[in-house]
């Protein structure tokens, strides 16, 4: 029989904790209520497995083989949940169906965890927010919007579509970058071999040259000396720098600084802003069309942007709307997100009472432009990377061969 660990409020308001055995969560909740307690949290304890394969009472196992939920599993979960809700299946029952049909134990446990939190009275968005490693902030923000507007099945279908588009985009980028990455790895191996084995051999020849070596040759010889003498320390230093940068990027200050730098990059910044603008407009238009008040729609929709710098900019616009300003005028300071023509269309749509339709249309048009711009960026990135790799390799070879070719000028 499963064992449940609970936290509950007593009559005097104090928190009580305990463990009880019950056939299922509903029975465990009834037992807690029978004790005169108000359940706050209820979690099933993991039981260890005895030698004969049966659960051993009082033991807790540590599942080191547990895997994270893959993007494909999350997409399937989203699409199936949308279909079940659209067919009229209650949310709790739909979640039961999904965790029972999951073939991977870790995935089934995660869906069951969400189900248990929902059954305990938590909203679906809040239940998903308890697992940020599985459900991104954008995902939970869109689910919250669907719950707020009463069109959860529609939003889940949109999320699944977004996930499919992002997956397709990543696949295109990876496919385009496979050849340059392979070439870069091979070039790194060749250059390492040259610096470690061949440059020292050529140094003996260079020693017979009377006169100063070309600057590029001196650089190659210096790089060879560093690689041969301090290569291990360089690798350790690069590893430490990488870990430090990753830790800094995950901090609040580091993340804001990094996101601000990304927005200022020539090619990447406009694409990120364009993608955030399309997602924001689609979410805002869908919420307004469902009858959600404008301020609440803005508050929820801005969480779907993703970039904290842009989120802060939209937050200032929300404050101006709360003070009675119009949406188009309030968004005027968000120049990184909204061009002047877009703001003009939003203002006209707001005056004519078709703001929701116009926002969705803007999102569709922007997404089409974004796809074309992304294809152009990927097509541009591949030859540029090849050019830089070829240039680097060429400079190394020129640096080594230049003294040899001009040796007759230095040898007496």
Buried (B, 14 or more C-beta within 10 A) or exposed (E): EBBBBBBBEEEEEEEBEEEBEBEEBEBBBEBBEEBEBEBBEBBBBBBEEEEEEEBEEEEEEEEEEEEEBEEEBBBBBBBBBBBBBEEEBEBEEBBBBBBEEBEEEBBBBBBBBBBBBBBBEBBBBBBBBEBEEBBBBBBBBBBBBBBBBEBBBBBBBBBBBBBEEEEEBEEBBEEBBEEBEEBBEEBEEEBEEBBEEEBEEBBEEBEEBEEEBEEBBBBBBEBBBEBEEEEEEEEEEEEEEEEEEEEEEEEEEBBBBBBBEBBEEEEEBBBBBBBBBBBBBBBBBBBBBBEBEBEBBBBBBBBBBBBBBBBEBBBEBBEBBEEEBBBBBBBBBBEBBBEEEBBEBBBEBBEEEEBBBBBBBBBEBBBEEBBEBBEEBBEEBBEEBBEEBEEEBEEBEBBBEBBEEEEEEBEE
